Amino acid sequence: MSRTVLAIDIGSTKICAIIAEIANDNSISITGAGTTRAQGLKKGSITNIELASRSIKTAVEDAKRVAGTSVSRAIVSISGAYTKSLNSNGIVNIQSKEISFEEIKRVMHTSLYNANIPNEYEVLHALPFNFKVDDQDYIEDPLGMNASRLEVETHIITTQKSNLNNLKKAVRGAGVEVENIVLNSYASAIATLNDDERELGAAVIDMGGNTSNIAIYSGNSIRYNEYLGVGSNHVTSDLSMALHTPLNVADQVKLKYGSLLTPSNDLIELPIIGDEETTHEVSLEVVHNVIFARVEETLMILAQFIEKSGLKDQIGAGVVLTGGFSRMEGIRDLAIATFGSLPVRLAKPQEMNGLFDSLRGPEYASAIGLIMYAAYPYTPYEINVNKQVRHANEQMNENISVDLSDTTENLTASTPAAKEEKEPKMINLEEAKSKKSDEAGSLSKFWNWATQLF
């Protein structure tokens, strides 16, 4: 039976809502879409909940009208602003000598438990990039392997709880419940990278209106992500100041004459800011120089991010540019010169059934990526914002959430009453592994499990 999915990409300049039908074989068919100008947002973060809710509601209602269906839950993108990333690791012993899905969940949650995450931050994604079975490194999928010990290295992306809660409030204000939240650069990578690029390693740069987000993929997992609060609107601001013309006129100049290729000496007439009835002549060479300076500076900072990541030698597939800013004529040539030896390509979202012509541009990569993320896990294992472990070979509705607070309470409980109170949960965990276990056996196994976990 197919399911209906609503994806809401909340960007700095636009909000895009897409409705799609996902079949049992995970094939996607887009049925509706709506786009509106973003209000109540600055650099990808909510600054006015009421205005943001109004913009989200407009986009969602437009998508519902086109699709002819009603959806009350959505998967939503979140900006890389105010996110922090860290790497962690976990290790567990395998008593049964065969790695099951339970052991993989256990070692991933152990890596989360070992991570030093500040109280004001919430986990967005925990992405394992290296499984180690006994002494063997970089196991692609440890499921079913014989081993006595399982280790994992995990890249954990966190965001401020206040930022997360404000996003949820804005979406709820539009009459939609938040089902899942995905980092926008992660979604862009899903929509633009092919299997070879994911395996070889690639840096995906989503260049938007007010922000540029970078995610470095290596070994089928995100290894590094960073955020830069600069986008195409900054080019508009630079042109407005340099040419002494209103912002709306500067934006038209950027769209019509914006190019990073050889400048022209032609002159154009522009109104003067504050006195729009008076015009003055401006050389297109000046326009070119202003745009070139801003774009070059932006790309140089992004190149520094790649150097800082320490993963430059693992980016075999090079740099992938997407987002509305990547439409700038000549940006690929400038990027090749800036990133040195790394190959560069411009990327649009992957093709799929029902993809409207209006959604085929690079500015919709993040929105399409959200739909693809909802259809199928794009890493072998992952802990999402709901603390669920997603697994490429399992049905998503079978994922079980593990509450670390419960586990900690179990470990610290010392009174008989406390043990008795937790006993039903212990039995359930063991029954999930073996229905033949009796009550005493289940309790014993749980304590072994807890001892290995911590």
C-alpha positions in Angstrom: 0.0 0.0 0.0 1.4 3.4 -1.0 1.8 6.2 1.5 1.6 10.0 1.1 4.5 12.1 2.2 4.7 15.9 2.7 8.1 17.5 2.6 8.7 21.2 3.6 12.0 22.8 2.7 12.3 25.9 4.8 15.0 28.1 3.2 16.1 31.7 3.7 14.4 33.1 0.7 11.7 30.5 -0.2 9.6 27.8 1.4 8.8 24.8 -0.8 6.2 22.1 0.0 6.1 18.9 -2.0 3.6 16.1 -1.7 4.5 12.7 -3.1 3.2 9.1 -3.2 5.7 6.5 -2.2 4.9 2.9 -3.4 5.8 -0.3 -1.6 8.9 -0.6 -3.8 10.0 2.9 -2.5 9.4 4.4 -6.0 8.4 8.1 -5.8 5.7 9.9 -7.7 5.3 13.7 -7.0 1.6 14.8 -7.0 1.7 18.4 -5.7 4.0 21.3 -5.0 3.8 24.8 -3.7 6.4 27.5 -3.3 6.2 30.9 -1.5 8.5 33.7 -0.4 10.0 33.0 3.0 9.0 35.4 5.8 10.0 35.4 9.4 13.3 33.8 8.6 16.9 35.1 8.6 19.8 33.1 7.4 17.7 29.9 7.6 16.5 30.3 11.2 13.1 31.3 12.5 13.0 35.0 13.6 9.2 35.5 13.6 7.1 32.4 14.3 3.8 33.9 13.2 5.2 35.2 9.8 7.0 31.9 9.2 3.8 29.9 10.0 1.9 32.0 7.5 4.5 31.4 4.7 4.6 27.6 5.5 0.8 27.4 5.4 0.6 29.1 2.0 3.1 26.7 0.5 1.4 23.7 2.0 -2.1 24.7 1.0 -0.8 25.3 -2.6 0.7 21.8 -2.6 -2.5 20.2 -1.2 -4.6 22.0 -3.8 -2.5 20.6 -6.7 -2.3 17.1 -5.2 -5.9 17.0 -4.3 -5.1 15.3 -1.0 -4.7 16.2 2.6 -1.6 15.5 4.7 -1.2 16.4 8.3 2.4 15.3 9.0 5.6 16.4 7.3 9.3 15.9 7.0 11.0 19.3 7.4 14.4 20.6 6.6 16.5 22.6 9.1 19.3 25.0 8.3 22.9 24.3 9.2 23.0 27.6 11.2 23.5 27.0 14.9 24.4 23.3 14.4 27.5 21.7 15.9 29.1 18.4 14.9 31.3 16.0 16.7 32.6 12.5 16.3 32.1 9.8 18.9 32.7 6.1 19.2 31.1 3.1 21.0 32.1 -0.5 21.7 30.1 -3.6 22.8 30.9 -7.2 23.4 28.9 -9.8 21.3 28.0 -12.7 23.6 26.2 -14.7 21.0 29.2 -14.3 18.7 26.9 -13.2 15.8 26.0 -9.6 15.2 22.3 -8.9 15.1 20.4 -5.7 14.6 20.0 -5.4 18.3 23.8 -5.2 18.8 24.2 -2.6 16.0 21.5 -0.5 17.7 23.2 -1.0 21.0 26.7 0.1 19.8 25.2 3.2 18.0 23.4 4.3 21.1 26.6 3.7 23.1 28.4 6.1 20.8 25.7 8.6 21.5 25.9 8.1 25.2 29.7 8.6 25.0 29.4 11.8 23.1 29.8 15.0 25.1 26.7 16.8 23.9 25.8 20.0 25.7 22.4 20.1 27.5 21.0 22.9 25.3 21.7 20.8 22.1 19.6 18.0 20.5 20.8 15.3 18.2 19.7 15.7 14.6 21.6 12.8 13.0 24.0 10.2 14.2 25.7 8.7 11.2 28.2 5.8 11.6 31.1 6.0 9.2 33.3 3.2 10.4 32.2 -0.2 11.8 35.0 -2.3 13.3 34.4 -6.0 13.8 37.1 -7.3 16.2 40.3 -5.9 14.5 38.9 -5.4 11.0 38.2 -1.8 10.0 35.7 -0.2 7.7 33.1 -2.9 7.6 30.3 -1.8 5.3 27.5 -3.7 7.1 28.4 -5.8 10.2 24.9 -7.5 10.3 25.2 -11.3 10.6 29.0 -11.3 11.0 30.7 -13.5 13.5 32.6 -11.5 16.1 33.3 -11.1 19.8 33.5 -7.3 19.7 31.8 -4.5 17.7 33.0 -0.9 17.5 31.6 2.1 15.7 32.8 5.6 14.9 29.9 8.1 14.5 29.5 11.6 13.1 26.9 13.3 15.3 25.1 16.5 14.1 23.4 18.5 16.8 21.4 21.7 16.9 20.2 24.1 19.6 17.0 22.9 21.3 15.5 26.4 21.1 16.2 26.4 17.3 14.5 23.0 16.9 11.5 24.0 19.1 10.9 27.2 17.2 11.0 25.3 13.9 8.4 22.8 15.2 6.2 25.7 16.5 6.2 27.5 13.2 5.3 24.3 11.3 2.5 23.4 13.9 1.2 27.0 13.5 0.6 26.1 9.8 -1.6 23.1 10.9 1.1 20.5 10.2 2.8 18.1 12.7 6.5 17.5 12.3 7.2 13.8 11.7 11.0 14.1 11.0 13.6 16.8 10.7 16.6 16.6 8.3 19.6 18.8 7.9 19.2 20.7 4.6 22.7 20.0 3.3 22.1 16.2 4.0 18.9 16.4 2.0 20.7 18.2 -0.9 23.4 15.5 -1.0 20.7 12.8 -1.2 19.1 14.5 -4.2 22.3 15.2 -6.1 24.8 12.5 -5.5 24.9 9.2 -7.3 26.2 5.9 -5.8 29.7 6.3 -7.2 30.1 9.8 -5.8 28.9 8.7 -2.3 31.4 5.9 -2.3 34.3 7.9 -3.7 33.6 10.9 -1.5 32.2 14.3 -2.5 31.7 17.7 -1.0 28.1 18.9 -1.7 27.7 22.7 -1.4 24.2 24.1 -1.4 24.4 27.8 -2.3 21.1 29.5 -1.5 19.8 33.0 -1.0 21.3 33.9 2.3 23.3 30.8 3.2 25.8 28.3 1.8 25.9 24.8 3.4 28.6 22.2 2.8 28.4 18.5 3.6 31.3 16.2 2.9 30.3 12.6 2.1 32.8 9.8 2.4 32.3 6.1 2.8 28.5 6.4 2.3 28.1 8.7 5.3 28.4 12.4 6.1 31.8 13.0 7.7 31.8 16.8 8.0 29.2 19.6 7.7 29.6 23.4 8.0 27.5 26.5 7.4 28.3 29.9 5.9 25.9 32.8 6.2 26.5 34.1 2.7 24.3 33.6 -0.4 23.1 35.3 -3.6 21.3 38.0 -1.8 24.6 39.3 -0.6 25.5 39.9 -4.2 22.3 41.9 -4.6 23.3 44.0 -1.5 26.8 44.6 -2.9 25.4 45.7 -6.2 22.9 48.1 -4.5 25.7 49.8 -2.5 28.3 49.9 -5.3 25.9 51.1 -8.0 23.8 53.4 -5.6 20.6 51.8 -6.8 17.6 50.3 -5.0 17.7 46.6 -4.0 15.0 45.5 -6.4 16.8 47.1 -9.3 20.1 45.6 -8.2 18.4 42.2 -8.1 17.2 42.6 -11.6 20.7 43.6 -12.7 22.1 40.5 -11.1 19.6 38.2 -12.8 19.9 39.8 -16.2 23.6 40.7 -16.4 25.1 38.6 -13.6 28.0 36.7 -15.0 31.5 35.6 -13.9 32.8 35.4 -17.5 34.6 38.1 -19.5 33.1 41.5 -18.6 31.5 43.8 -21.2 32.1 47.5 -21.6 28.5 48.3 -22.4 26.6 50.9 -20.3 23.3 50.5 -18.6 21.0 53.2 -17.0 20.0 52.7 -13.4 17.8 54.8 -11.0 19.6 56.3 -8.1 18.6 55.1 -4.6 16.5 57.7 -2.8 15.7 59.6 -6.1 14.4 56.9 -8.5 13.4 59.5 -11.1 17.0 60.3 -11.7 19.2 57.8 -13.5 22.9 57.4 -14.0 25.0 55.2 -16.4 27.0 52.2 -15.1 29.4 50.1 -16.9 28.7 46.3 -17.0 32.4 45.9 -16.1 31.7 47.4 -12.7 28.8 45.0 -12.3 31.0 42.1 -13.2 33.8 43.2 -10.8 31.3 43.5 -7.8 29.8 40.1 -8.5 33.2 38.4 -9.1 34.6 39.7 -5.8 31.7 38.4 -3.7 31.5 35.0 -5.4 35.3 34.5 -5.3 35.4 35.4 -1.6 32.5 32.9 -0.8 34.2 30.1 -2.7 37.5 30.8 -1.0 35.9 30.4 2.4 34.2 27.2 1.3 37.5 25.9 0.1 39.0 26.7 3.6 36.1 24.6 5.1 37.3 21.7 3.0 40.9 22.1 4.1 39.8 22.4 7.7 37.8 19.2 7.5 41.0 17.1 6.9 39.0 15.1 4.4 40.3 16.7 1.2 42.2 13.6 0.1 39.0 11.5 0.6 36.9 13.6 -1.8 37.6 11.5 -4.9 34.5 12.7 -6.8 35.3 16.3 -6.1 32.9 19.2 -5.4 29.2 19.3 -6.3 27.5 22.7 -6.5 23.8 23.0 -6.1 21.2 25.6 -4.9 19.9 28.7 -6.6 23.2 30.6 -6.3 24.9 27.9 -8.5 22.9 29.2 -11.5 25.3 32.1 -11.8 27.0 32.0 -15.2 30.6 31.0 -15.0 30.5 29.8 -11.4 31.9 26.4 -12.2 35.0 27.8 -13.9 35.7 30.1 -10.9 35.1 27.1 -8.5 37.6 25.0 -10.5 40.2 27.7 -10.1 39.4 28.1 -6.4 39.2 24.5 -5.3 42.5 23.6 -7.0 42.8 20.0 -8.1 39.3 19.0 -7.2 36.8 18.4 -10.0 33.6 20.5 -9.9 30.2 19.8 -11.3 26.9 21.6 -11.2 24.0 19.4 -10.0 20.2 19.4 -10.2 17.9 17.0 -8.4 17.5 13.5 -9.7 14.7 12.7 -12.0 11.6 11.0 -10.7 8.0 10.4 -11.7 5.8 13.5 -11.8 8.7 15.9 -11.3 7.3 19.3 -12.4 9.5 21.4 -14.7 9.5 24.1 -12.0 11.1 21.7 -9.6 14.0 20.6 -11.8 16.2 23.6 -10.9 19.2 23.3 -8.4 17.3 25.5 -5.9 14.9 22.6 -5.2 17.6 20.0 -4.4 16.9 20.1 -0.7 13.2 19.7 -1.1 13.5 16.7 -3.4 16.1 15.2 -1.1 13.6 15.3 1.8 11.1 13.2 -0.3 13.9 10.8 -1.1 14.9 10.5 2.5 11.4 9.7 3.5 11.2 7.0 0.9 14.4 5.1 1.7 17.4 5.3 4.2 20.4 6.6 2.3 22.9 5.3 4.8 23.1 1.7 6.0 22.3 2.8 9.6 21.4 6.1 11.2 19.8 7.5 14.4 17.4 10.3 13.4 16.0 13.2 15.4 13.3 10.9 16.9 16.1 8.6 18.3 15.0 5.9 15.9 17.6 3.6 14.2 16.9 3.6 10.5 18.2 0.6 8.7 18.4 0.2 4.9 17.1 -3.4 5.0 14.2 -2.9 7.4 10.7 -1.4 7.3 10.9 2.1 8.8 7.8 1.6 10.9 9.5 -1.3 12.6 12.3 0.9 14.0 12.3 1.0 17.7 13.3 4.0 19.8 15.7 3.4 22.6 15.5 5.9 25.5 18.9 6.3 27.1 17.3 7.8 30.2 15.5 4.6 30.9 18.7 2.6 30.4 20.5 4.9 32.9 17.7 4.5 35.4 18.0 0.7 35.1 21.7 0.8 35.8 21.3 3.0 38.8 18.3 1.3 40.3 19.4 -0.4 43.5 16.2 -1.0 45.5 14.1 -4.1 44.9 11.1 -1.9 44.2 13.0 -0.1 41.5 14.1 -3.3 39.9 10.6 -4.7 40.1 9.2 -1.6 38.4 11.6 -1.9 35.5 11.2 -5.7 35.2 8.4 -5.7 32.5 10.6 -3.6 30.2 13.5 -6.0 30.7 11.4 -8.9 29.8 10.1 -7.2 26.7 13.6 -6.4 25.4 14.6 -10.0 25.8 11.4 -11.4 24.3 12.2 -9.3 21.2 15.4 -11.4 20.9 14.0 -14.8 21.9 10.4 -15.7 22.7 11.5 -18.9 24.4 13.3 -17.0 27.3 11.6 -17.2 30.6 11.3 -14.4 33.1 14.5 -15.1 35.1 16.5 -15.7 31.9 15.3 -12.4 30.5 16.3 -10.5 33.6 19.8 -12.1 33.6 20.3 -11.3 29.9 19.3 -7.7 30.4 21.9 -7.2 33.1 24.5 -8.6 30.8 23.3 -6.3 28.1 23.5 -3.3 30.4 26.9 -4.2 31.7 28.3 -4.3 28.1 26.5 -1.1 27.2 28.1 1.0 29.9 
